[in-house]
């Protein structure tokens, strides 16, 4: 009955506060993330922070960026997992073995079933846990017991049935036995573990866990114990009641002071050994499932293998969270901390939360609340219905009417304030304990932000109409001048954020920073913030400023008072929970900052950030592949065929980081710089050449180390060395062919030129020869004519002498002599010698004349032929007569006869006819 009362009290006290405490960052992984079955049985993590999970479907691997699933050959459920150096040991149903990674990043499985004794008989066993012990691997099953693998053989430990858990404590192998309590291994036998002092009966143990000299175990009857320095200390009774009721399943030390206890029914509780306090991490705290099947602690992270999914609880993060899992609070627009109490302004009203861990609603505050301002140790709320003073957890006084966005102190005044409202600007002043207000005249538009340029000049923003510069009178009763800059060409978007940076009025619009130049009354770029494009200022204190990236980076940037970057803070875990366009960082004290969220708020410990300045790890390349092949991840120089460079993928992760983005820089034939999303980098259509790929973690605090790898994209086949040699040979062959062809062409041209030259020379020679021949012919004709005329003249003389002799014959004294002279002259005239000479010379000039004439006119006589020849050379009748020894009349008669023989008409010229032959 006492235990029941204690448990009832425990549930009442603790149960009502589950959803109302600060808790560490919890990240859940569902089957939608890891693409396997919902149940996960065990977790282990290697030296790089890569997580390996025993899942119903196989072995899951998570490198902080992407998930992989490896199934056993027989497709059985994996129940346990252990990372030892380069091997991942897994246990399944009657199956035990290890996975190894090859040079391409692929995992292959090796079964060790053959290492069991040949006579060993399994007892329907599943291997539920694996640990490293000295140089051996120890694994256990409920039904079978404990087995030890020495690298060659697997030894079975006799009489080890009923073992539920195993661990190593002070170099001893310790087992939790449901039937025999806590045992240790000595000389290959399990014996009872001797506690130095024990007034407790330890008989049925199902969990053991160790850190340093501390040993935790849980007895199903006696409860949980811590054994340290030979002292056995039980857990508080209410804790044991909770563990019995919710069924403790797994235990793991977070550190020397904290013990994580995973239950079947109610998630994880964190027990502080020093303060004896509890922290609950369950569905009401953000853990997606309450059934814990496995726990693993690694460098400040507690990993929980759940019946439905996985959880990672980050105890090292500077963030802690207040989250409203009921949805009652709604979206938080502002947070204030005053007198050890938190005030939350949300879209549903105002809530308070204090150390009693109870969330309380302030009555009468229903509706949208935009702002909480701490003024003179009081809180003024900017509400949808006006501004209200909050005192004693209630709205004590309504200060102004109408919706109020903000309350801003007037510079140089202690008790005067301006308020941006739905309808303009209110002036608010405190006199003693009384508040007075009035509406500033000449302003009738919505004002959600106010910034002072000077005591009487302010800047105000409208959600849709942009920016206004307003000059006020001395008593703040009316606006003297209102100038709109909403249509300024620099403001591409309707919403503008406005700030005062030192003495400058500064604007943020469309991802860029601008400033107001008073002398020119113009707006231009604010070069001081050129490195903060796409980052908007959300908080500014005296010594620090906070910027949030509005585009792709999951970061908050913290700067000093000179706006020089100090840290980049990873906010990937809350990026989707930030209130878009209403993000705030609220100062609590020197070490803590509060950030409003859409389901509560976050607390950030800036001192932890300052202490945690460290060197970020070097990125690791997990796989390199194209569409057709894989490349070794061990090489520092990767040779990539040209076809594979059309699609080249890199799977990359940052050791011991989960969900962080990082950047890459590619330099070479192509230069690129981008962020790597979800751990996968794809390069496409790289030209051949040499490249350097650099990987760097951009959103971690501290110094970043860069991973570099050299890439050499090989030329396409048609630019390969063999092809280049072939091209060279081909080019040489072509050059040789061109040379030969040109040589032949030149030779032909030379021959053609020579032939042309010879033809020209021959023409010249022919012309000369022709001229010479014509000259010779003319000479011969002249000679023939002259010789013929000479014969003619001689014959004429002889004829004339004969005629004279015939006349003188009768007077001659010597008749005989005269007759002899007459006969001799007649003989000389009729001699053929002259004709033969003429004929010979004539034939040289007119070789075929007689042949042609005879062939055409065969009846011609010798006299006819002679007459034709004389006429041919152009002799006249007078010259022909002596040659023929006849008279001129006789020649004409003969010419007449010849014409008849030649069948010439009266009109035909005999001379012309003969000339043509």
C-alpha positions in Angstrom: 0.0 0.0 0.0 2.9 2.3 0.8 4.4 1.7 -2.6 1.1 2.4 -4.3 0.7 5.7 -2.5 4.2 6.7 -3.4 3.6 5.8 -7.0 0.3 7.7 -7.0 2.1 10.8 -5.6 4.9 10.4 -8.0 2.5 10.3 -11.0 0.6 13.3 -9.8 3.6 15.4 -9.1 5.6 14.5 -12.2 2.9 13.5 -14.7 1.3 16.9 -14.9 4.6 18.6 -15.8 5.7 16.4 -18.6 4.9 18.9 -21.4 6.0 22.0 -19.4 9.7 21.5 -18.7 12.8 22.6 -20.6 14.2 19.7 -22.5 17.3 19.2 -24.7 17.1 19.1 -28.5 15.3 16.0 -29.7 15.5 14.9 -33.3 13.2 12.1 -34.4 13.9 9.8 -37.4 10.9 8.0 -38.9 10.5 5.3 -41.5 10.0 8.2 -44.0 13.6 9.2 -43.3 15.4 5.8 -43.2 13.1 3.8 -45.5 13.0 0.6 -43.5 10.8 -1.0 -40.9 9.5 0.8 -37.8 11.1 -1.4 -35.1 14.8 -0.7 -34.2 16.5 -3.0 -31.7 20.0 -1.6 -31.1 22.4 1.2 -32.0 26.2 1.6 -32.2 28.3 4.4 -33.5 31.8 4.3 -35.0 34.7 6.7 -34.4 33.4 9.1 -37.2 30.0 9.4 -35.6 28.4 7.1 -38.2 25.3 5.4 -36.7 24.5 1.8 -37.3 21.1 0.5 -36.3 19.7 -3.0 -35.9 16.4 -2.8 -37.8 13.7 -5.4 -38.6 14.6 -5.1 -42.2 18.4 -5.2 -41.9 21.3 -3.0 -40.9 20.7 0.8 -41.2 23.6 3.2 -41.6 23.3 6.9 -41.1 26.3 9.2 -41.7 24.5 12.4 -40.5 23.4 13.2 -44.1 21.8 10.1 -45.7 20.6 6.6 -44.8 21.5 3.3 -46.2 19.9 -0.2 -45.7 21.9 -3.4 -45.9 19.9 -6.6 -45.8 21.2 -10.0 -44.6 21.3 -12.7 -47.3 18.5 -14.6 -45.5 16.5 -11.3 -45.0 16.1 -11.9 -41.2 15.7 -9.3 -38.5 18.9 -7.8 -37.1 18.7 -7.6 -33.3 22.1 -6.3 -32.3 25.0 -4.3 -33.7 28.6 -3.4 -32.6 31.3 -1.3 -34.3 34.9 -2.5 -33.8 37.5 -0.8 -35.9 36.6 -1.4 -39.5 34.0 -4.1 -38.8 30.3 -3.9 -38.0 29.2 -7.0 -36.1 25.5 -7.9 -36.2 23.4 -10.6 -34.6 20.2 -12.1 -35.9 18.2 -15.3 -35.7 20.8 -18.1 -35.4 23.1 -15.9 -37.4 26.1 -13.9 -36.5 28.7 -12.1 -38.6 30.2 -8.8 -39.7 30.1 -6.2 -42.4 33.1 -4.6 -44.0 33.4 -1.5 -46.2 35.4 -1.9 -49.5 37.4 0.8 -51.3 34.2 1.9 -53.2 32.2 2.5 -50.1 30.1 -0.7 -50.5 29.4 -3.1 -47.5 29.7 -6.8 -47.8 28.6 -9.4 -45.2 30.6 -12.3 -43.8 28.8 -14.9 -41.8 30.6 -16.4 -38.8 28.2 -19.4 -38.3 30.9 -21.7 -39.7 33.1 -20.6 -36.7 30.8 -22.3 -34.2 31.7 -25.8 -33.1 30.6 -28.4 -35.6 28.4 -30.1 -33.0 26.8 -26.9 -31.7 23.0 -26.9 -31.8 21.1 -23.6 -31.7 18.2 -23.4 -29.3 15.9 -21.2 -31.4 18.2 -18.3 -30.5 18.3 -14.6 -31.4 21.5 -12.7 -30.6 20.4 -9.6 -28.7 23.6 -7.9 -27.6 27.3 -7.8 -28.8 30.2 -6.2 -26.9 34.0 -6.1 -27.2 35.9 -7.7 -24.4 39.7 -7.5 -24.5 40.5 -8.7 -28.0 37.4 -10.8 -28.3 33.8 -10.3 -29.4 31.1 -11.4 -27.0 27.5 -11.9 -28.0 24.5 -13.3 -26.1 21.0 -14.7 -26.6 18.3 -15.3 -24.1 17.8 -18.9 -24.9 21.4 -19.9 -25.7 23.6 -17.8 -23.5 27.0 -16.3 -24.0 29.4 -16.8 -26.9 33.0 -15.5 -27.4 34.6 -15.1 -30.8 38.4 -14.9 -30.7 38.9 -14.1 -34.4 38.9 -17.7 -35.5 36.6 -19.8 -33.4 33.4 -19.2 -31.4 33.4 -20.6 -27.9 30.2 -21.2 -26.0 30.1 -20.5 -22.3 28.4 -23.3 -20.6 25.5 -22.8 -18.2 24.9 -19.3 -19.5 21.2 -19.5 -20.3 19.0 -16.7 -19.0 21.5 -13.9 -19.7 19.7 -10.7 -20.5 22.5 -8.2 -20.7 26.3 -8.1 -20.7 29.0 -5.4 -20.1 32.6 -5.0 -19.1 33.4 -3.6 -15.6 37.0 -3.2 -14.3 38.2 -5.5 -17.1 35.7 -8.2 -16.1 32.9 -9.6 -18.2 29.7 -9.0 -16.3 26.3 -10.5 -17.2 22.8 -9.8 -16.0 21.0 -13.1 -15.5 17.3 -13.4 -14.9 17.8 -16.5 -12.9 21.2 -15.9 -11.1 21.5 -12.1 -10.7 24.8 -10.5 -11.5 27.6 -12.8 -12.7 31.2 -12.5 -13.9 33.3 -14.6 -16.2 36.2 -16.4 -14.7 38.2 -19.1 -16.4 35.5 -19.5 -19.0 32.8 -20.0 -16.3 30.1 -17.7 -15.0 30.1 -17.2 -11.3 28.2 -14.8 -9.0 29.7 -11.3 -8.8 30.7 -10.6 -5.2 29.7 -7.3 -3.9 31.9 -6.1 -1.1 28.9 -5.5 1.1 25.3 -6.4 0.3 22.2 -6.4 2.4 20.1 -6.9 -0.7 19.0 -10.1 -2.4 20.1 -9.8 -6.1 18.5 -12.7 -8.0 16.8 -11.6 -11.2 18.8 -8.9 -13.2 17.8 -7.7 -16.7 20.0 -4.6 -17.2 23.6 -3.6 -16.5 25.5 -0.5 -17.5 29.0 0.8 -16.7 30.9 4.1 -16.7 34.3 4.3 -15.1 34.1 2.6 -11.7 30.3 2.8 -11.6 28.2 -0.2 -12.3 24.4 0.1 -12.6 22.1 -3.0 -12.6 18.4 -3.5 -12.2 16.9 -6.3 -10.3 13.3 -7.1 -11.1 12.5 -7.6 -7.5 14.9 -5.3 -5.6 15.1 -2.4 -8.1 18.0 -0.4 -9.4 21.4 -0.1 -7.9 24.7 1.8 -8.3 27.8 0.0 -7.3 30.7 2.4 -6.9 33.9 2.2 -4.8 32.7 -1.1 -3.2 29.5 0.5 -2.2 26.1 -0.6 -3.3 23.5 2.3 -3.4 19.9 1.7 -4.4 17.9 4.1 -6.5 15.2 6.1 -4.8 12.0 4.1 -4.2 9.9 6.3 -6.4 12.3 5.8 -9.3 12.1 2.1 -8.9 8.4 2.2 -8.8 8.4 4.2 -12.0 10.8 1.7 -13.7 8.8 -1.3 -12.6 5.5 0.2 -13.7 6.8 1.4 -17.1 9.1 -1.6 -17.5 12.8 -0.7 -17.7 14.3 -2.2 -20.8 17.7 -0.4 -21.4 20.1 1.6 -19.4 23.2 3.7 -20.3 25.3 6.3 -18.5 25.4 9.7 -20.1 28.3 10.8 -17.9 29.5 10.3 -14.3 26.5 12.1 -13.0 23.6 11.1 -15.2 22.0 7.8 -16.0 19.6 7.3 -18.9 16.9 4.7 -18.3 14.8 3.5 -21.3 11.4 2.0 -20.6 8.8 0.1 -22.6 5.9 2.4 -21.7 7.1 5.9 -21.0 10.2 6.8 -22.9 13.5 7.7 -21.2 14.1 9.2 -17.8 17.4 10.9 -16.9 18.4 10.3 -13.3 21.0 12.6 -11.8 23.1 10.7 -9.3 24.1 13.8 -7.4 20.9 15.8 -7.1 18.6 12.7 -7.2 16.4 14.6 -9.7 14.7 13.2 -12.8 14.2 14.5 -16.3 11.5 12.9 -18.5 11.9 12.5 -22.2 8.9 10.9 -23.8 6.2 11.7 -26.3 5.0 14.6 -24.3 8.6 16.0 -24.4 9.0 15.4 -28.1 10.2 11.8 -28.4 8.1 10.2 -31.1 7.6 6.9 -29.3 7.6 5.7 -25.7 8.9 2.2 -26.2 12.7 2.2 -26.0 14.4 -1.0 -27.4 18.0 0.2 -27.3 20.2 3.1 -26.0 23.6 4.4 -27.1 25.5 7.3 -25.7 28.1 9.0 -28.0 29.8 12.3 -27.4 26.9 14.1 -25.7 24.1 12.5 -27.8 21.8 9.9 -26.5 20.4 7.7 -29.3 17.2 5.7 -28.7 16.2 2.8 -30.8 12.4 2.8 -30.6 9.5 0.5 -31.4 8.6 3.1 -34.0 11.6 5.0 -35.3 14.7 6.5 -33.8 15.4 9.4 -31.5 18.6 11.5 -31.0 18.7 13.6 -27.8 21.5 16.2 -27.9 22.7 17.0 -24.3 25.8 18.9 -25.5 23.8 21.5 -27.5 23.6 25.0 -26.0 19.9 24.8 -26.9 17.1 23.8 -24.5 13.4 24.0 -25.4 10.1 24.7 -23.9 7.6 23.1 -26.3 3.8 23.1 -26.1 2.8 19.6 -27.3 -0.8 20.2 -26.6 -1.1 23.1 -29.1 -2.8 25.3 -26.5 -0.2 28.0 -26.5 0.0 28.3 -30.3 2.7 30.4 -32.0 4.9 32.5 -29.7 5.7 36.0 -31.0 7.6 37.3 -28.0 9.1 36.1 -24.7 9.9 38.1 -21.6 11.6 37.0 -18.3 10.9 39.0 -15.2 11.0 38.1 -11.5 12.0 34.4 -12.2 9.0 34.0 -14.4 8.6 33.6 -18.2 5.9 35.4 -20.1 4.9 34.1 -23.6 3.0 36.3 -26.1 1.2 34.1 -28.6 -1.6 34.2 -31.1 -3.9 32.8 -28.4 -3.0 35.1 -25.5 -0.4 35.5 -22.8 1.0 32.6 -20.7 3.3 32.5 -17.7 5.7 29.7 -16.8 7.9 29.6 -13.6 9.9 27.2 -11.6 6.9 25.3 -10.4 6.8 24.0 -14.0 3.1 25.0 -14.4 1.9 26.8 -17.5 -0.7 29.4 -16.6 -2.9 31.5 -18.8 -3.4 35.1 -18.0 -7.1 35.7 -17.9 -8.5 38.3 -20.3 -5.6 38.1 -22.6 -7.3 36.0 -25.3 -6.3 37.0 -28.8 -3.2 38.0 -30.8 -0.3 39.3 -28.7 2.6 40.9 -30.6 5.0 42.3 -28.1 6.1 42.1 -24.5 8.2 45.1 -23.3 9.8 45.3 -19.8 9.4 48.9 -18.6 10.4 49.9 -15.1 10.2 46.3 -13.8 6.7 46.0 -15.3 5.5 44.2 -18.5 3.5 46.0 -21.1 1.8 43.7 -23.7 1.1 44.8 -27.2 -2.3 43.1 -27.8 -4.8 43.0 -30.6 -7.1 45.1 -28.4 -4.5 47.6 -27.2 -1.7 47.7 -24.7 -2.0 46.2 -21.2 0.0 46.3 -18.0 0.6 42.9 -16.5 0.8 42.6 -12.7 0.4 39.6 -10.5 -0.3 37.3 -13.4 -3.2 39.3 -14.6 -4.0 42.3 -16.9 -4.1 45.0 -14.4 -4.6 48.1 -16.6 -5.5 48.9 -20.2 -3.1 51.6 -21.2 -4.3 52.3 -24.8 -6.9 51.0 -27.2 -6.5 49.5 -30.7 -4.0 46.9 -31.8 -0.4 47.6 -30.7 2.6 46.1 -32.4 5.5 47.6 -30.4 6.5 50.0 -27.6 9.7 52.0 -28.0 11.4 54.3 -25.5 11.9 58.0 -26.5 15.6 58.8 -26.6 16.7 61.0 -23.7 13.4 60.5 -21.8 13.0 58.2 -18.8 9.2 57.7 -18.9 8.1 58.5 -22.4 7.3 55.9 -25.1 5.9 55.6 -28.6 3.7 52.7 -29.7 3.2 51.4 -33.3 -0.5 50.6 -33.7 -3.0 49.3 -36.2 -4.1 52.9 -36.8 -1.0 55.1 -36.3 1.3 56.0 -33.4 0.4 56.4 -29.7 2.4 58.5 -27.2 2.7 56.9 -23.7 4.0 58.6 -20.6 4.2 57.5 -17.0 3.6 60.0 -14.2 4.3 58.3 -10.9 2.1 55.2 -10.9 -0.2 56.6 -13.5 0.0 56.1 -17.3 -1.2 58.7 -19.8 -1.5 58.4 -23.5 -2.7 60.1 -26.7 -2.8 59.4 -30.4 -0.4 61.5 -32.5 -2.4 63.4 -35.0 -1.9 63.4 -38.8 -1.0 59.7 -38.8 -3.8 57.2 -39.8 -1.9 54.2 -41.2 -0.6 51.0 -39.7 2.8 51.2 -38.0 4.5 48.0 -37.0 8.1 49.3 -36.4 9.4 52.6 -35.1 13.1 53.7 -35.2 14.3 57.1 -34.0 16.6 59.1 -36.3 16.6 62.0 -33.7 14.5 63.1 -30.8 11.7 64.5 -33.1 12.3 62.5 -36.3 11.2 58.9 -36.5 11.0 56.2 -39.2 8.0 53.9 -39.4 7.2 50.8 -41.4 3.8 49.7 -42.8 3.4 46.0 -43.6 2.4 46.8 -47.2 3.1 50.4 -47.9 6.7 50.4 -47.0 8.7 53.1 -45.1 7.8 56.6 -43.8 10.0 59.4 -42.4 8.0 61.4 -39.9 8.8 64.7 -38.3 7.0 65.3 -34.9 6.4 68.5 -32.9 8.0 69.0 -29.6 5.2 67.6 -27.4 4.6 64.6 -29.6 1.0 65.5 -30.3 1.1 65.6 -34.1 3.2 64.8 -37.1 4.5 67.9 -38.9 5.7 66.2 -42.0 5.3 62.6 -43.4 7.4 61.5 -46.3 6.8 58.1 -47.9 9.7 56.1 -49.4 7.6 53.0 -50.1 8.0 53.5 -53.9 11.7 53.8 -53.8 13.4 51.9 -56.6 15.6 50.0 -54.1 12.6 48.4 -52.4 11.6 45.5 -54.6 9.3 43.9 -51.9 6.5 45.4 -50.0 8.0 44.5 -46.5 10.9 46.5 -45.3 12.9 46.0 -42.0 14.3 49.2 -40.5 17.1 49.6 -38.0 19.4 52.3 -36.6 23.1 51.2 -36.9 25.2 53.7 -35.0 24.0 57.0 -36.6 22.7 55.5 -39.8 19.1 54.6 -40.6 19.4 51.2 -42.4 16.8 49.2 -44.3 16.6 45.5 -45.3 14.6 44.7 -48.3 14.7 42.0 -51.0 17.7 40.4 -49.3 19.9 43.6 -49.5 20.9 46.3 -47.2 20.3 50.0 -47.8 20.8 53.3 -45.9 19.3 56.8 -45.8 21.5 59.6 -47.0 20.1 62.7 -45.2 22.0 65.3 -47.2 20.8 64.0 -50.5 17.5 62.8 -49.1 18.1 59.5 -51.0 18.4 55.8 -50.3 21.4 53.7 -51.5 23.4 50.6 -50.7 24.7 50.1 -47.1 28.2 48.8 -47.9 29.0 48.2 -44.3 26.6 45.2 -44.4 27.5 43.9 -47.9 28.6 40.6 -46.3 25.1 40.2 -44.7 23.0 40.2 -47.8 20.2 37.6 -47.4 20.7 37.9 -43.6 18.3 40.0 -41.6 19.1 41.5 -38.2 16.7 40.2 -35.6 18.3 41.3 -32.4 20.8 44.0 -31.3 22.2 44.5 -27.8 25.1 46.7 -26.7 27.8 44.1 -27.3 26.3 41.8 -29.8 24.0 41.4 -32.8 22.1 38.4 -34.3 21.4 37.8 -38.0 19.3 35.0 -39.4 19.8 33.6 -42.9 16.6 34.1 -44.9 17.6 31.8 -47.8 19.4 28.4 -47.7 21.7 28.4 -44.7 20.5 26.8 -41.5 22.4 29.4 -39.4 22.2 32.2 -37.0 25.1 34.5 -37.1 26.4 36.2 -33.9 28.5 39.3 -34.3 30.3 41.7 -31.9 29.2 45.3 -31.5 31.2 46.2 -34.7 29.1 43.6 -36.6 32.1 41.4 -37.1 31.1 37.7 -37.3 32.0 35.7 -34.1 30.1 32.5 -34.6 27.7 30.8 -37.0 25.2 28.7 -35.0 23.5 25.7 -36.6 19.8 26.0 -36.2 18.8 23.2 -38.6 16.8 21.6 -35.8 14.6 24.6 -35.3 14.7 26.2 -38.7 11.1 25.0 -39.5 9.9 26.1 -36.0 11.0 29.7 -36.3 8.2 32.2 -36.7 8.8 33.5 -40.3 9.3 37.3 -40.5 8.8 37.6 -36.7 12.0 35.9 -35.5 13.4 37.3 -32.3 16.3 36.8 -30.0 15.4 38.0 -26.5 18.0 38.8 -23.9 17.5 37.0 -20.6 20.8 37.4 -18.8 24.5 37.5 -19.6 24.6 33.9 -20.6 21.1 33.0 -21.9 19.1 34.2 -25.0 15.5 33.2 -25.8 14.2 32.5 -29.3 10.5 32.5 -30.1 9.1 29.4 -31.9 5.9 28.4 -33.5 5.3 25.8 -30.7 7.1 27.4 -27.7 10.5 28.9 -27.3 14.2 27.9 -27.2 16.8 28.9 -24.6 20.3 29.4 -25.9 23.4 29.3 -23.6 25.9 31.7 -25.2 28.5 30.8 -22.6 28.5 27.2 -23.8 29.1 28.5 -27.3 32.1 30.5 -26.1 33.6 27.5 -24.3 33.0 25.2 -27.2 35.3 26.9 -29.7 36.9 24.0 -31.5 38.1 22.8 -34.9 35.4 21.3 -37.0 36.1 17.8 -38.4 37.3 17.3 -42.0 34.5 16.1 -44.3 34.5 12.5 -45.4 33.7 11.2 -48.9 31.6 8.1 -48.5 31.1 7.2 -52.2 32.1 8.4 -55.6 30.2 7.1 -58.6 28.9 7.8 -62.1 26.0 6.2 -63.8 28.1 3.3 -64.9 30.9 2.8 -62.4 32.3 3.4 -58.9 35.6 5.0 -57.9 37.9 4.3 -55.0 37.3 6.6 -52.0 40.9 6.0 -50.8 42.6 7.7 -53.8 43.6 11.4 -53.5 43.6 11.6 -57.3 40.6 10.2 -59.1 40.9 9.5 -62.8 37.5 9.9 -64.4 36.7 8.8 -67.9 35.1 11.5 -70.0 31.8 9.7 -70.4 31.5 9.3 -66.6 32.1 13.0 -66.0 28.7 13.7 -67.5 27.2 12.6 -64.2 29.6 12.3 -61.2 28.1 11.9 -57.7 29.8 12.3 -54.3 28.2 11.1 -51.1 29.7 13.2 -48.3 29.3 13.6 -44.6 30.7 15.6 -41.7 32.0 13.3 -38.9 30.0 13.5 -35.7 27.6 16.0 -37.2 24.0 15.4 -38.0 22.0 17.3 -40.6 24.5 20.1 -41.1 25.0 21.7 -44.4 28.5 22.3 -45.9 29.8 23.8 -49.0 32.1 22.7 -51.9 34.4 24.6 -54.1 35.4 23.2 -57.5 38.3 24.8 -59.3 39.9 23.9 -62.6 38.4 23.9 -66.1 35.1 24.8 -64.5 34.8 26.9 -61.2 31.8 26.3 -58.9 30.9 27.1 -55.3 27.6 25.9 -53.8 26.1 24.2 -50.7 25.9 20.5 -50.5 22.4 19.4 -49.6 21.6 16.1 -47.8 25.1 14.9 -48.2 25.0 14.5 -52.0 27.1 16.5 -54.5 26.5 16.0 -58.2 28.8 17.4 -60.9 27.6 17.3 -64.4 29.2 17.7 -67.9 32.7 18.4 -66.7 35.1 19.3 -69.5 38.3 17.2 -69.5 41.1 18.6 -67.5 42.4 18.8 -63.9 40.2 19.9 -61.0 40.4 20.4 -57.2 37.3 19.7 -55.1 37.3 21.3 -51.7 34.8 20.5 -49.0 34.2 22.7 -45.9 31.8 22.8 -43.0 30.4 26.3 -43.2 28.0 26.5 -40.3 30.0 25.1 -37.4 31.6 27.3 -34.8 35.3 27.3 -34.6 38.0 26.7 -37.1 37.0 24.8 -40.2 39.3 22.2 -41.9 39.0 21.6 -45.6 39.0 18.3 -47.4 40.5 18.4 -50.8 40.6 15.8 -53.5 42.1 16.0 -57.0 40.0 15.0 -60.0 41.4 14.4 -63.5 38.7 14.1 -66.1 40.3 12.1 -68.9 40.0 13.3 -72.5 37.3 11.6 -74.6 38.4 8.6 -76.6 38.9 10.7 -79.6 41.4 12.8 -77.6 43.2 9.9 -75.9 46.9 9.4 -76.1 46.5 6.5 -78.5 44.2 8.6 -80.7 46.5 11.5 -80.5 49.3 9.3 -81.7 47.0 8.0 -84.4 46.0 11.6 -85.2 49.7 12.5 -85.4 50.4 9.6 -87.7 47.4 10.4 -89.7 48.4 14.0 -89.8 51.9 13.0 -90.8 50.4 10.7 -93.4 48.2 13.4 -94.7 51.1 15.9 -94.8 53.1 13.3 -96.6 50.2 12.7 -99.0 49.7 16.4 -99.4 53.5 16.7 -100.0 53.4 13.9 -102.6 50.3 15.3 -104.2 51.7 18.8 -104.3 55.0 17.3 -105.6 53.1 15.5 -108.3 51.0 18.6 -109.0 54.1 20.7 -109.1 55.8 18.2 -111.4 52.7 18.2 -113.6 52.7 22.0 -113.5 56.3 22.0 -114.3 55.7 19.5 -117.1 52.7 21.5 -118.3 54.8 24.7 -118.1 57.6 22.9 -120.0 55.1 21.6 -122.5 53.6 25.0 -122.8 57.1 26.5 -123.1 57.9 23.9 -125.7 54.7 24.6 -127.5 55.4 28.3 -127.3 58.9 27.6 -128.4 57.7 25.3 -131.1 55.2 27.9 -132.2 58.0 30.4 -132.4 60.2 27.9 -134.1 57.3 27.1 -136.5 56.8 30.7 -137.1 60.4 31.2 -137.7 60.6 28.0 -139.8 57.5 29.1 -141.6 58.9 32.5 -142.1 62.2 30.9 -143.2 60.3 28.4 -145.4 58.2 31.2 -146.8 61.3 33.1 -147.3 63.0 30.1 -148.8 60.0 29.5 -151.0 59.9 33.1 -152.0 63.6 32.9 -152.7 63.2 29.6 -154.6 60.2 31.1 -156.4 62.3 34.1 -157.2 65.2 31.9 -158.1 62.9 29.7 -160.2 61.3 32.7 -161.8 64.7 34.3 -162.3 66.2 31.2 -163.7 63.2 30.6 -165.9 63.3 34.3 -167.0 67.0 33.8 -167.6 66.3 30.8 -169.8 63.5 32.8 -171.4 65.9 35.6 -172.1 68.5 33.3 -173.4 66.0 31.5 -175.6 64.7 34.8 -176.8 68.2 35.8 -177.7 68.8 32.5 -179.3 65.6 32.8 -181.2 66.5 36.3 -182.1 69.9 35.0 -183.3 68.3 32.2 -185.2 66.0 34.6 -186.8 68.9 36.8 -187.6 70.8 33.8 -189.0 67.9 32.7 -191.0 67.7 36.1 -192.5 71.5 36.2 -193.1 71.6 32.6 -194.2 71.3 33.5 -197.9 74.0 35.9 -197.4 76.3 33.6 -195.5 79.6 32.6 -197.1 79.6 29.5 -195.1 76.1 28.1 -195.4 77.1 25.0 -193.7 78.3 26.7 -190.7 75.3 28.8 -190.6 73.0 25.8 -190.8 75.1 24.1 -188.1 74.6 27.2 -185.9 70.9 27.1 -186.6 70.6 23.4 -185.8 72.7 23.9 -182.7 70.5 26.7 -181.5 67.3 24.8 -182.2 68.7 21.9 -180.4 69.6 24.1 -177.5 66.1 25.6 -177.5 64.4 22.2 -177.6 66.8 20.7 -175.1 65.2 19.1 -172.0 68.0 20.0 -169.7 66.6 23.4 -168.9 63.2 21.8 -168.2 64.6 19.1 -166.0 66.3 21.7 -163.9 63.1 23.7 -163.8 61.0 20.6 -163.1 63.3 19.7 -160.2 63.2 23.1 -158.7 59.4 23.4 -159.3 58.7 20.1 -157.6 60.5 21.3 -154.6 58.1 24.2 -154.3 55.0 22.4 -155.6 55.6 18.8 -154.8 52.2 17.3 -155.6 51.2 19.7 -158.3 51.9 17.5 -161.3 50.6 14.4 -159.5 47.4 16.2 -158.6 47.0 17.6 -162.1 47.7 14.3 -163.9 45.4 12.4 -161.5 42.6 14.9 -162.3 43.4 15.4 -166.0 45.3 12.4 -167.3 45.0 13.5 -171.0 47.4 16.4 -170.5 50.6 16.3 -172.5 54.1 17.2 -171.5 53.7 20.6 -173.2 50.4 21.1 -171.3 52.2 20.3 -168.0 55.0 22.7 -168.8 52.5 25.4 -169.7 50.7 24.8 -166.5 53.9 24.9 -164.5 54.9 28.2 -166.1 51.5 29.7 -165.5 51.7 28.4 -161.9 54.9 30.4 -161.2 53.3 33.5 -162.6 54.9 33.8 -166.1 53.0 35.7 -168.7 52.5 34.5 -172.3 55.3 36.6 -173.6 57.8 34.9 -171.1 56.4 31.4 -171.8 56.8 31.5 -175.5 60.6 31.4 -175.5 60.6 28.6 -173.0 58.4 26.5 -175.2 60.2 27.6 -178.3 57.0 28.9 -179.8 55.5 32.2 -180.6 53.3 34.2 -178.4 50.4 33.2 -180.6 51.4 29.6 -180.2 51.3 30.0 -176.5 47.8 31.5 -176.5 46.6 28.7 -178.8 48.1 26.2 -176.4 46.5 28.0 -173.5 43.2 27.8 -175.2 43.6 24.1 -175.7 44.6 23.6 -172.2 41.5 25.4 -170.9 39.5 22.9 -172.9 41.4 20.0 -171.4 40.9 21.5 -168.0 37.2 22.0 -168.7 37.3 25.6 -167.7 34.5 28.0 -168.6 35.1 31.2 -170.3 34.7 33.1 -167.0 37.1 30.8 -165.1 40.7 32.2 -164.8 43.3 29.6 -165.8 45.9 31.3 -163.6 43.6 31.2 -160.6 42.7 27.6 -161.2 46.3 26.5 -161.4 47.2 28.6 -158.3 44.8 26.7 -156.2 46.2 23.3 -157.1 
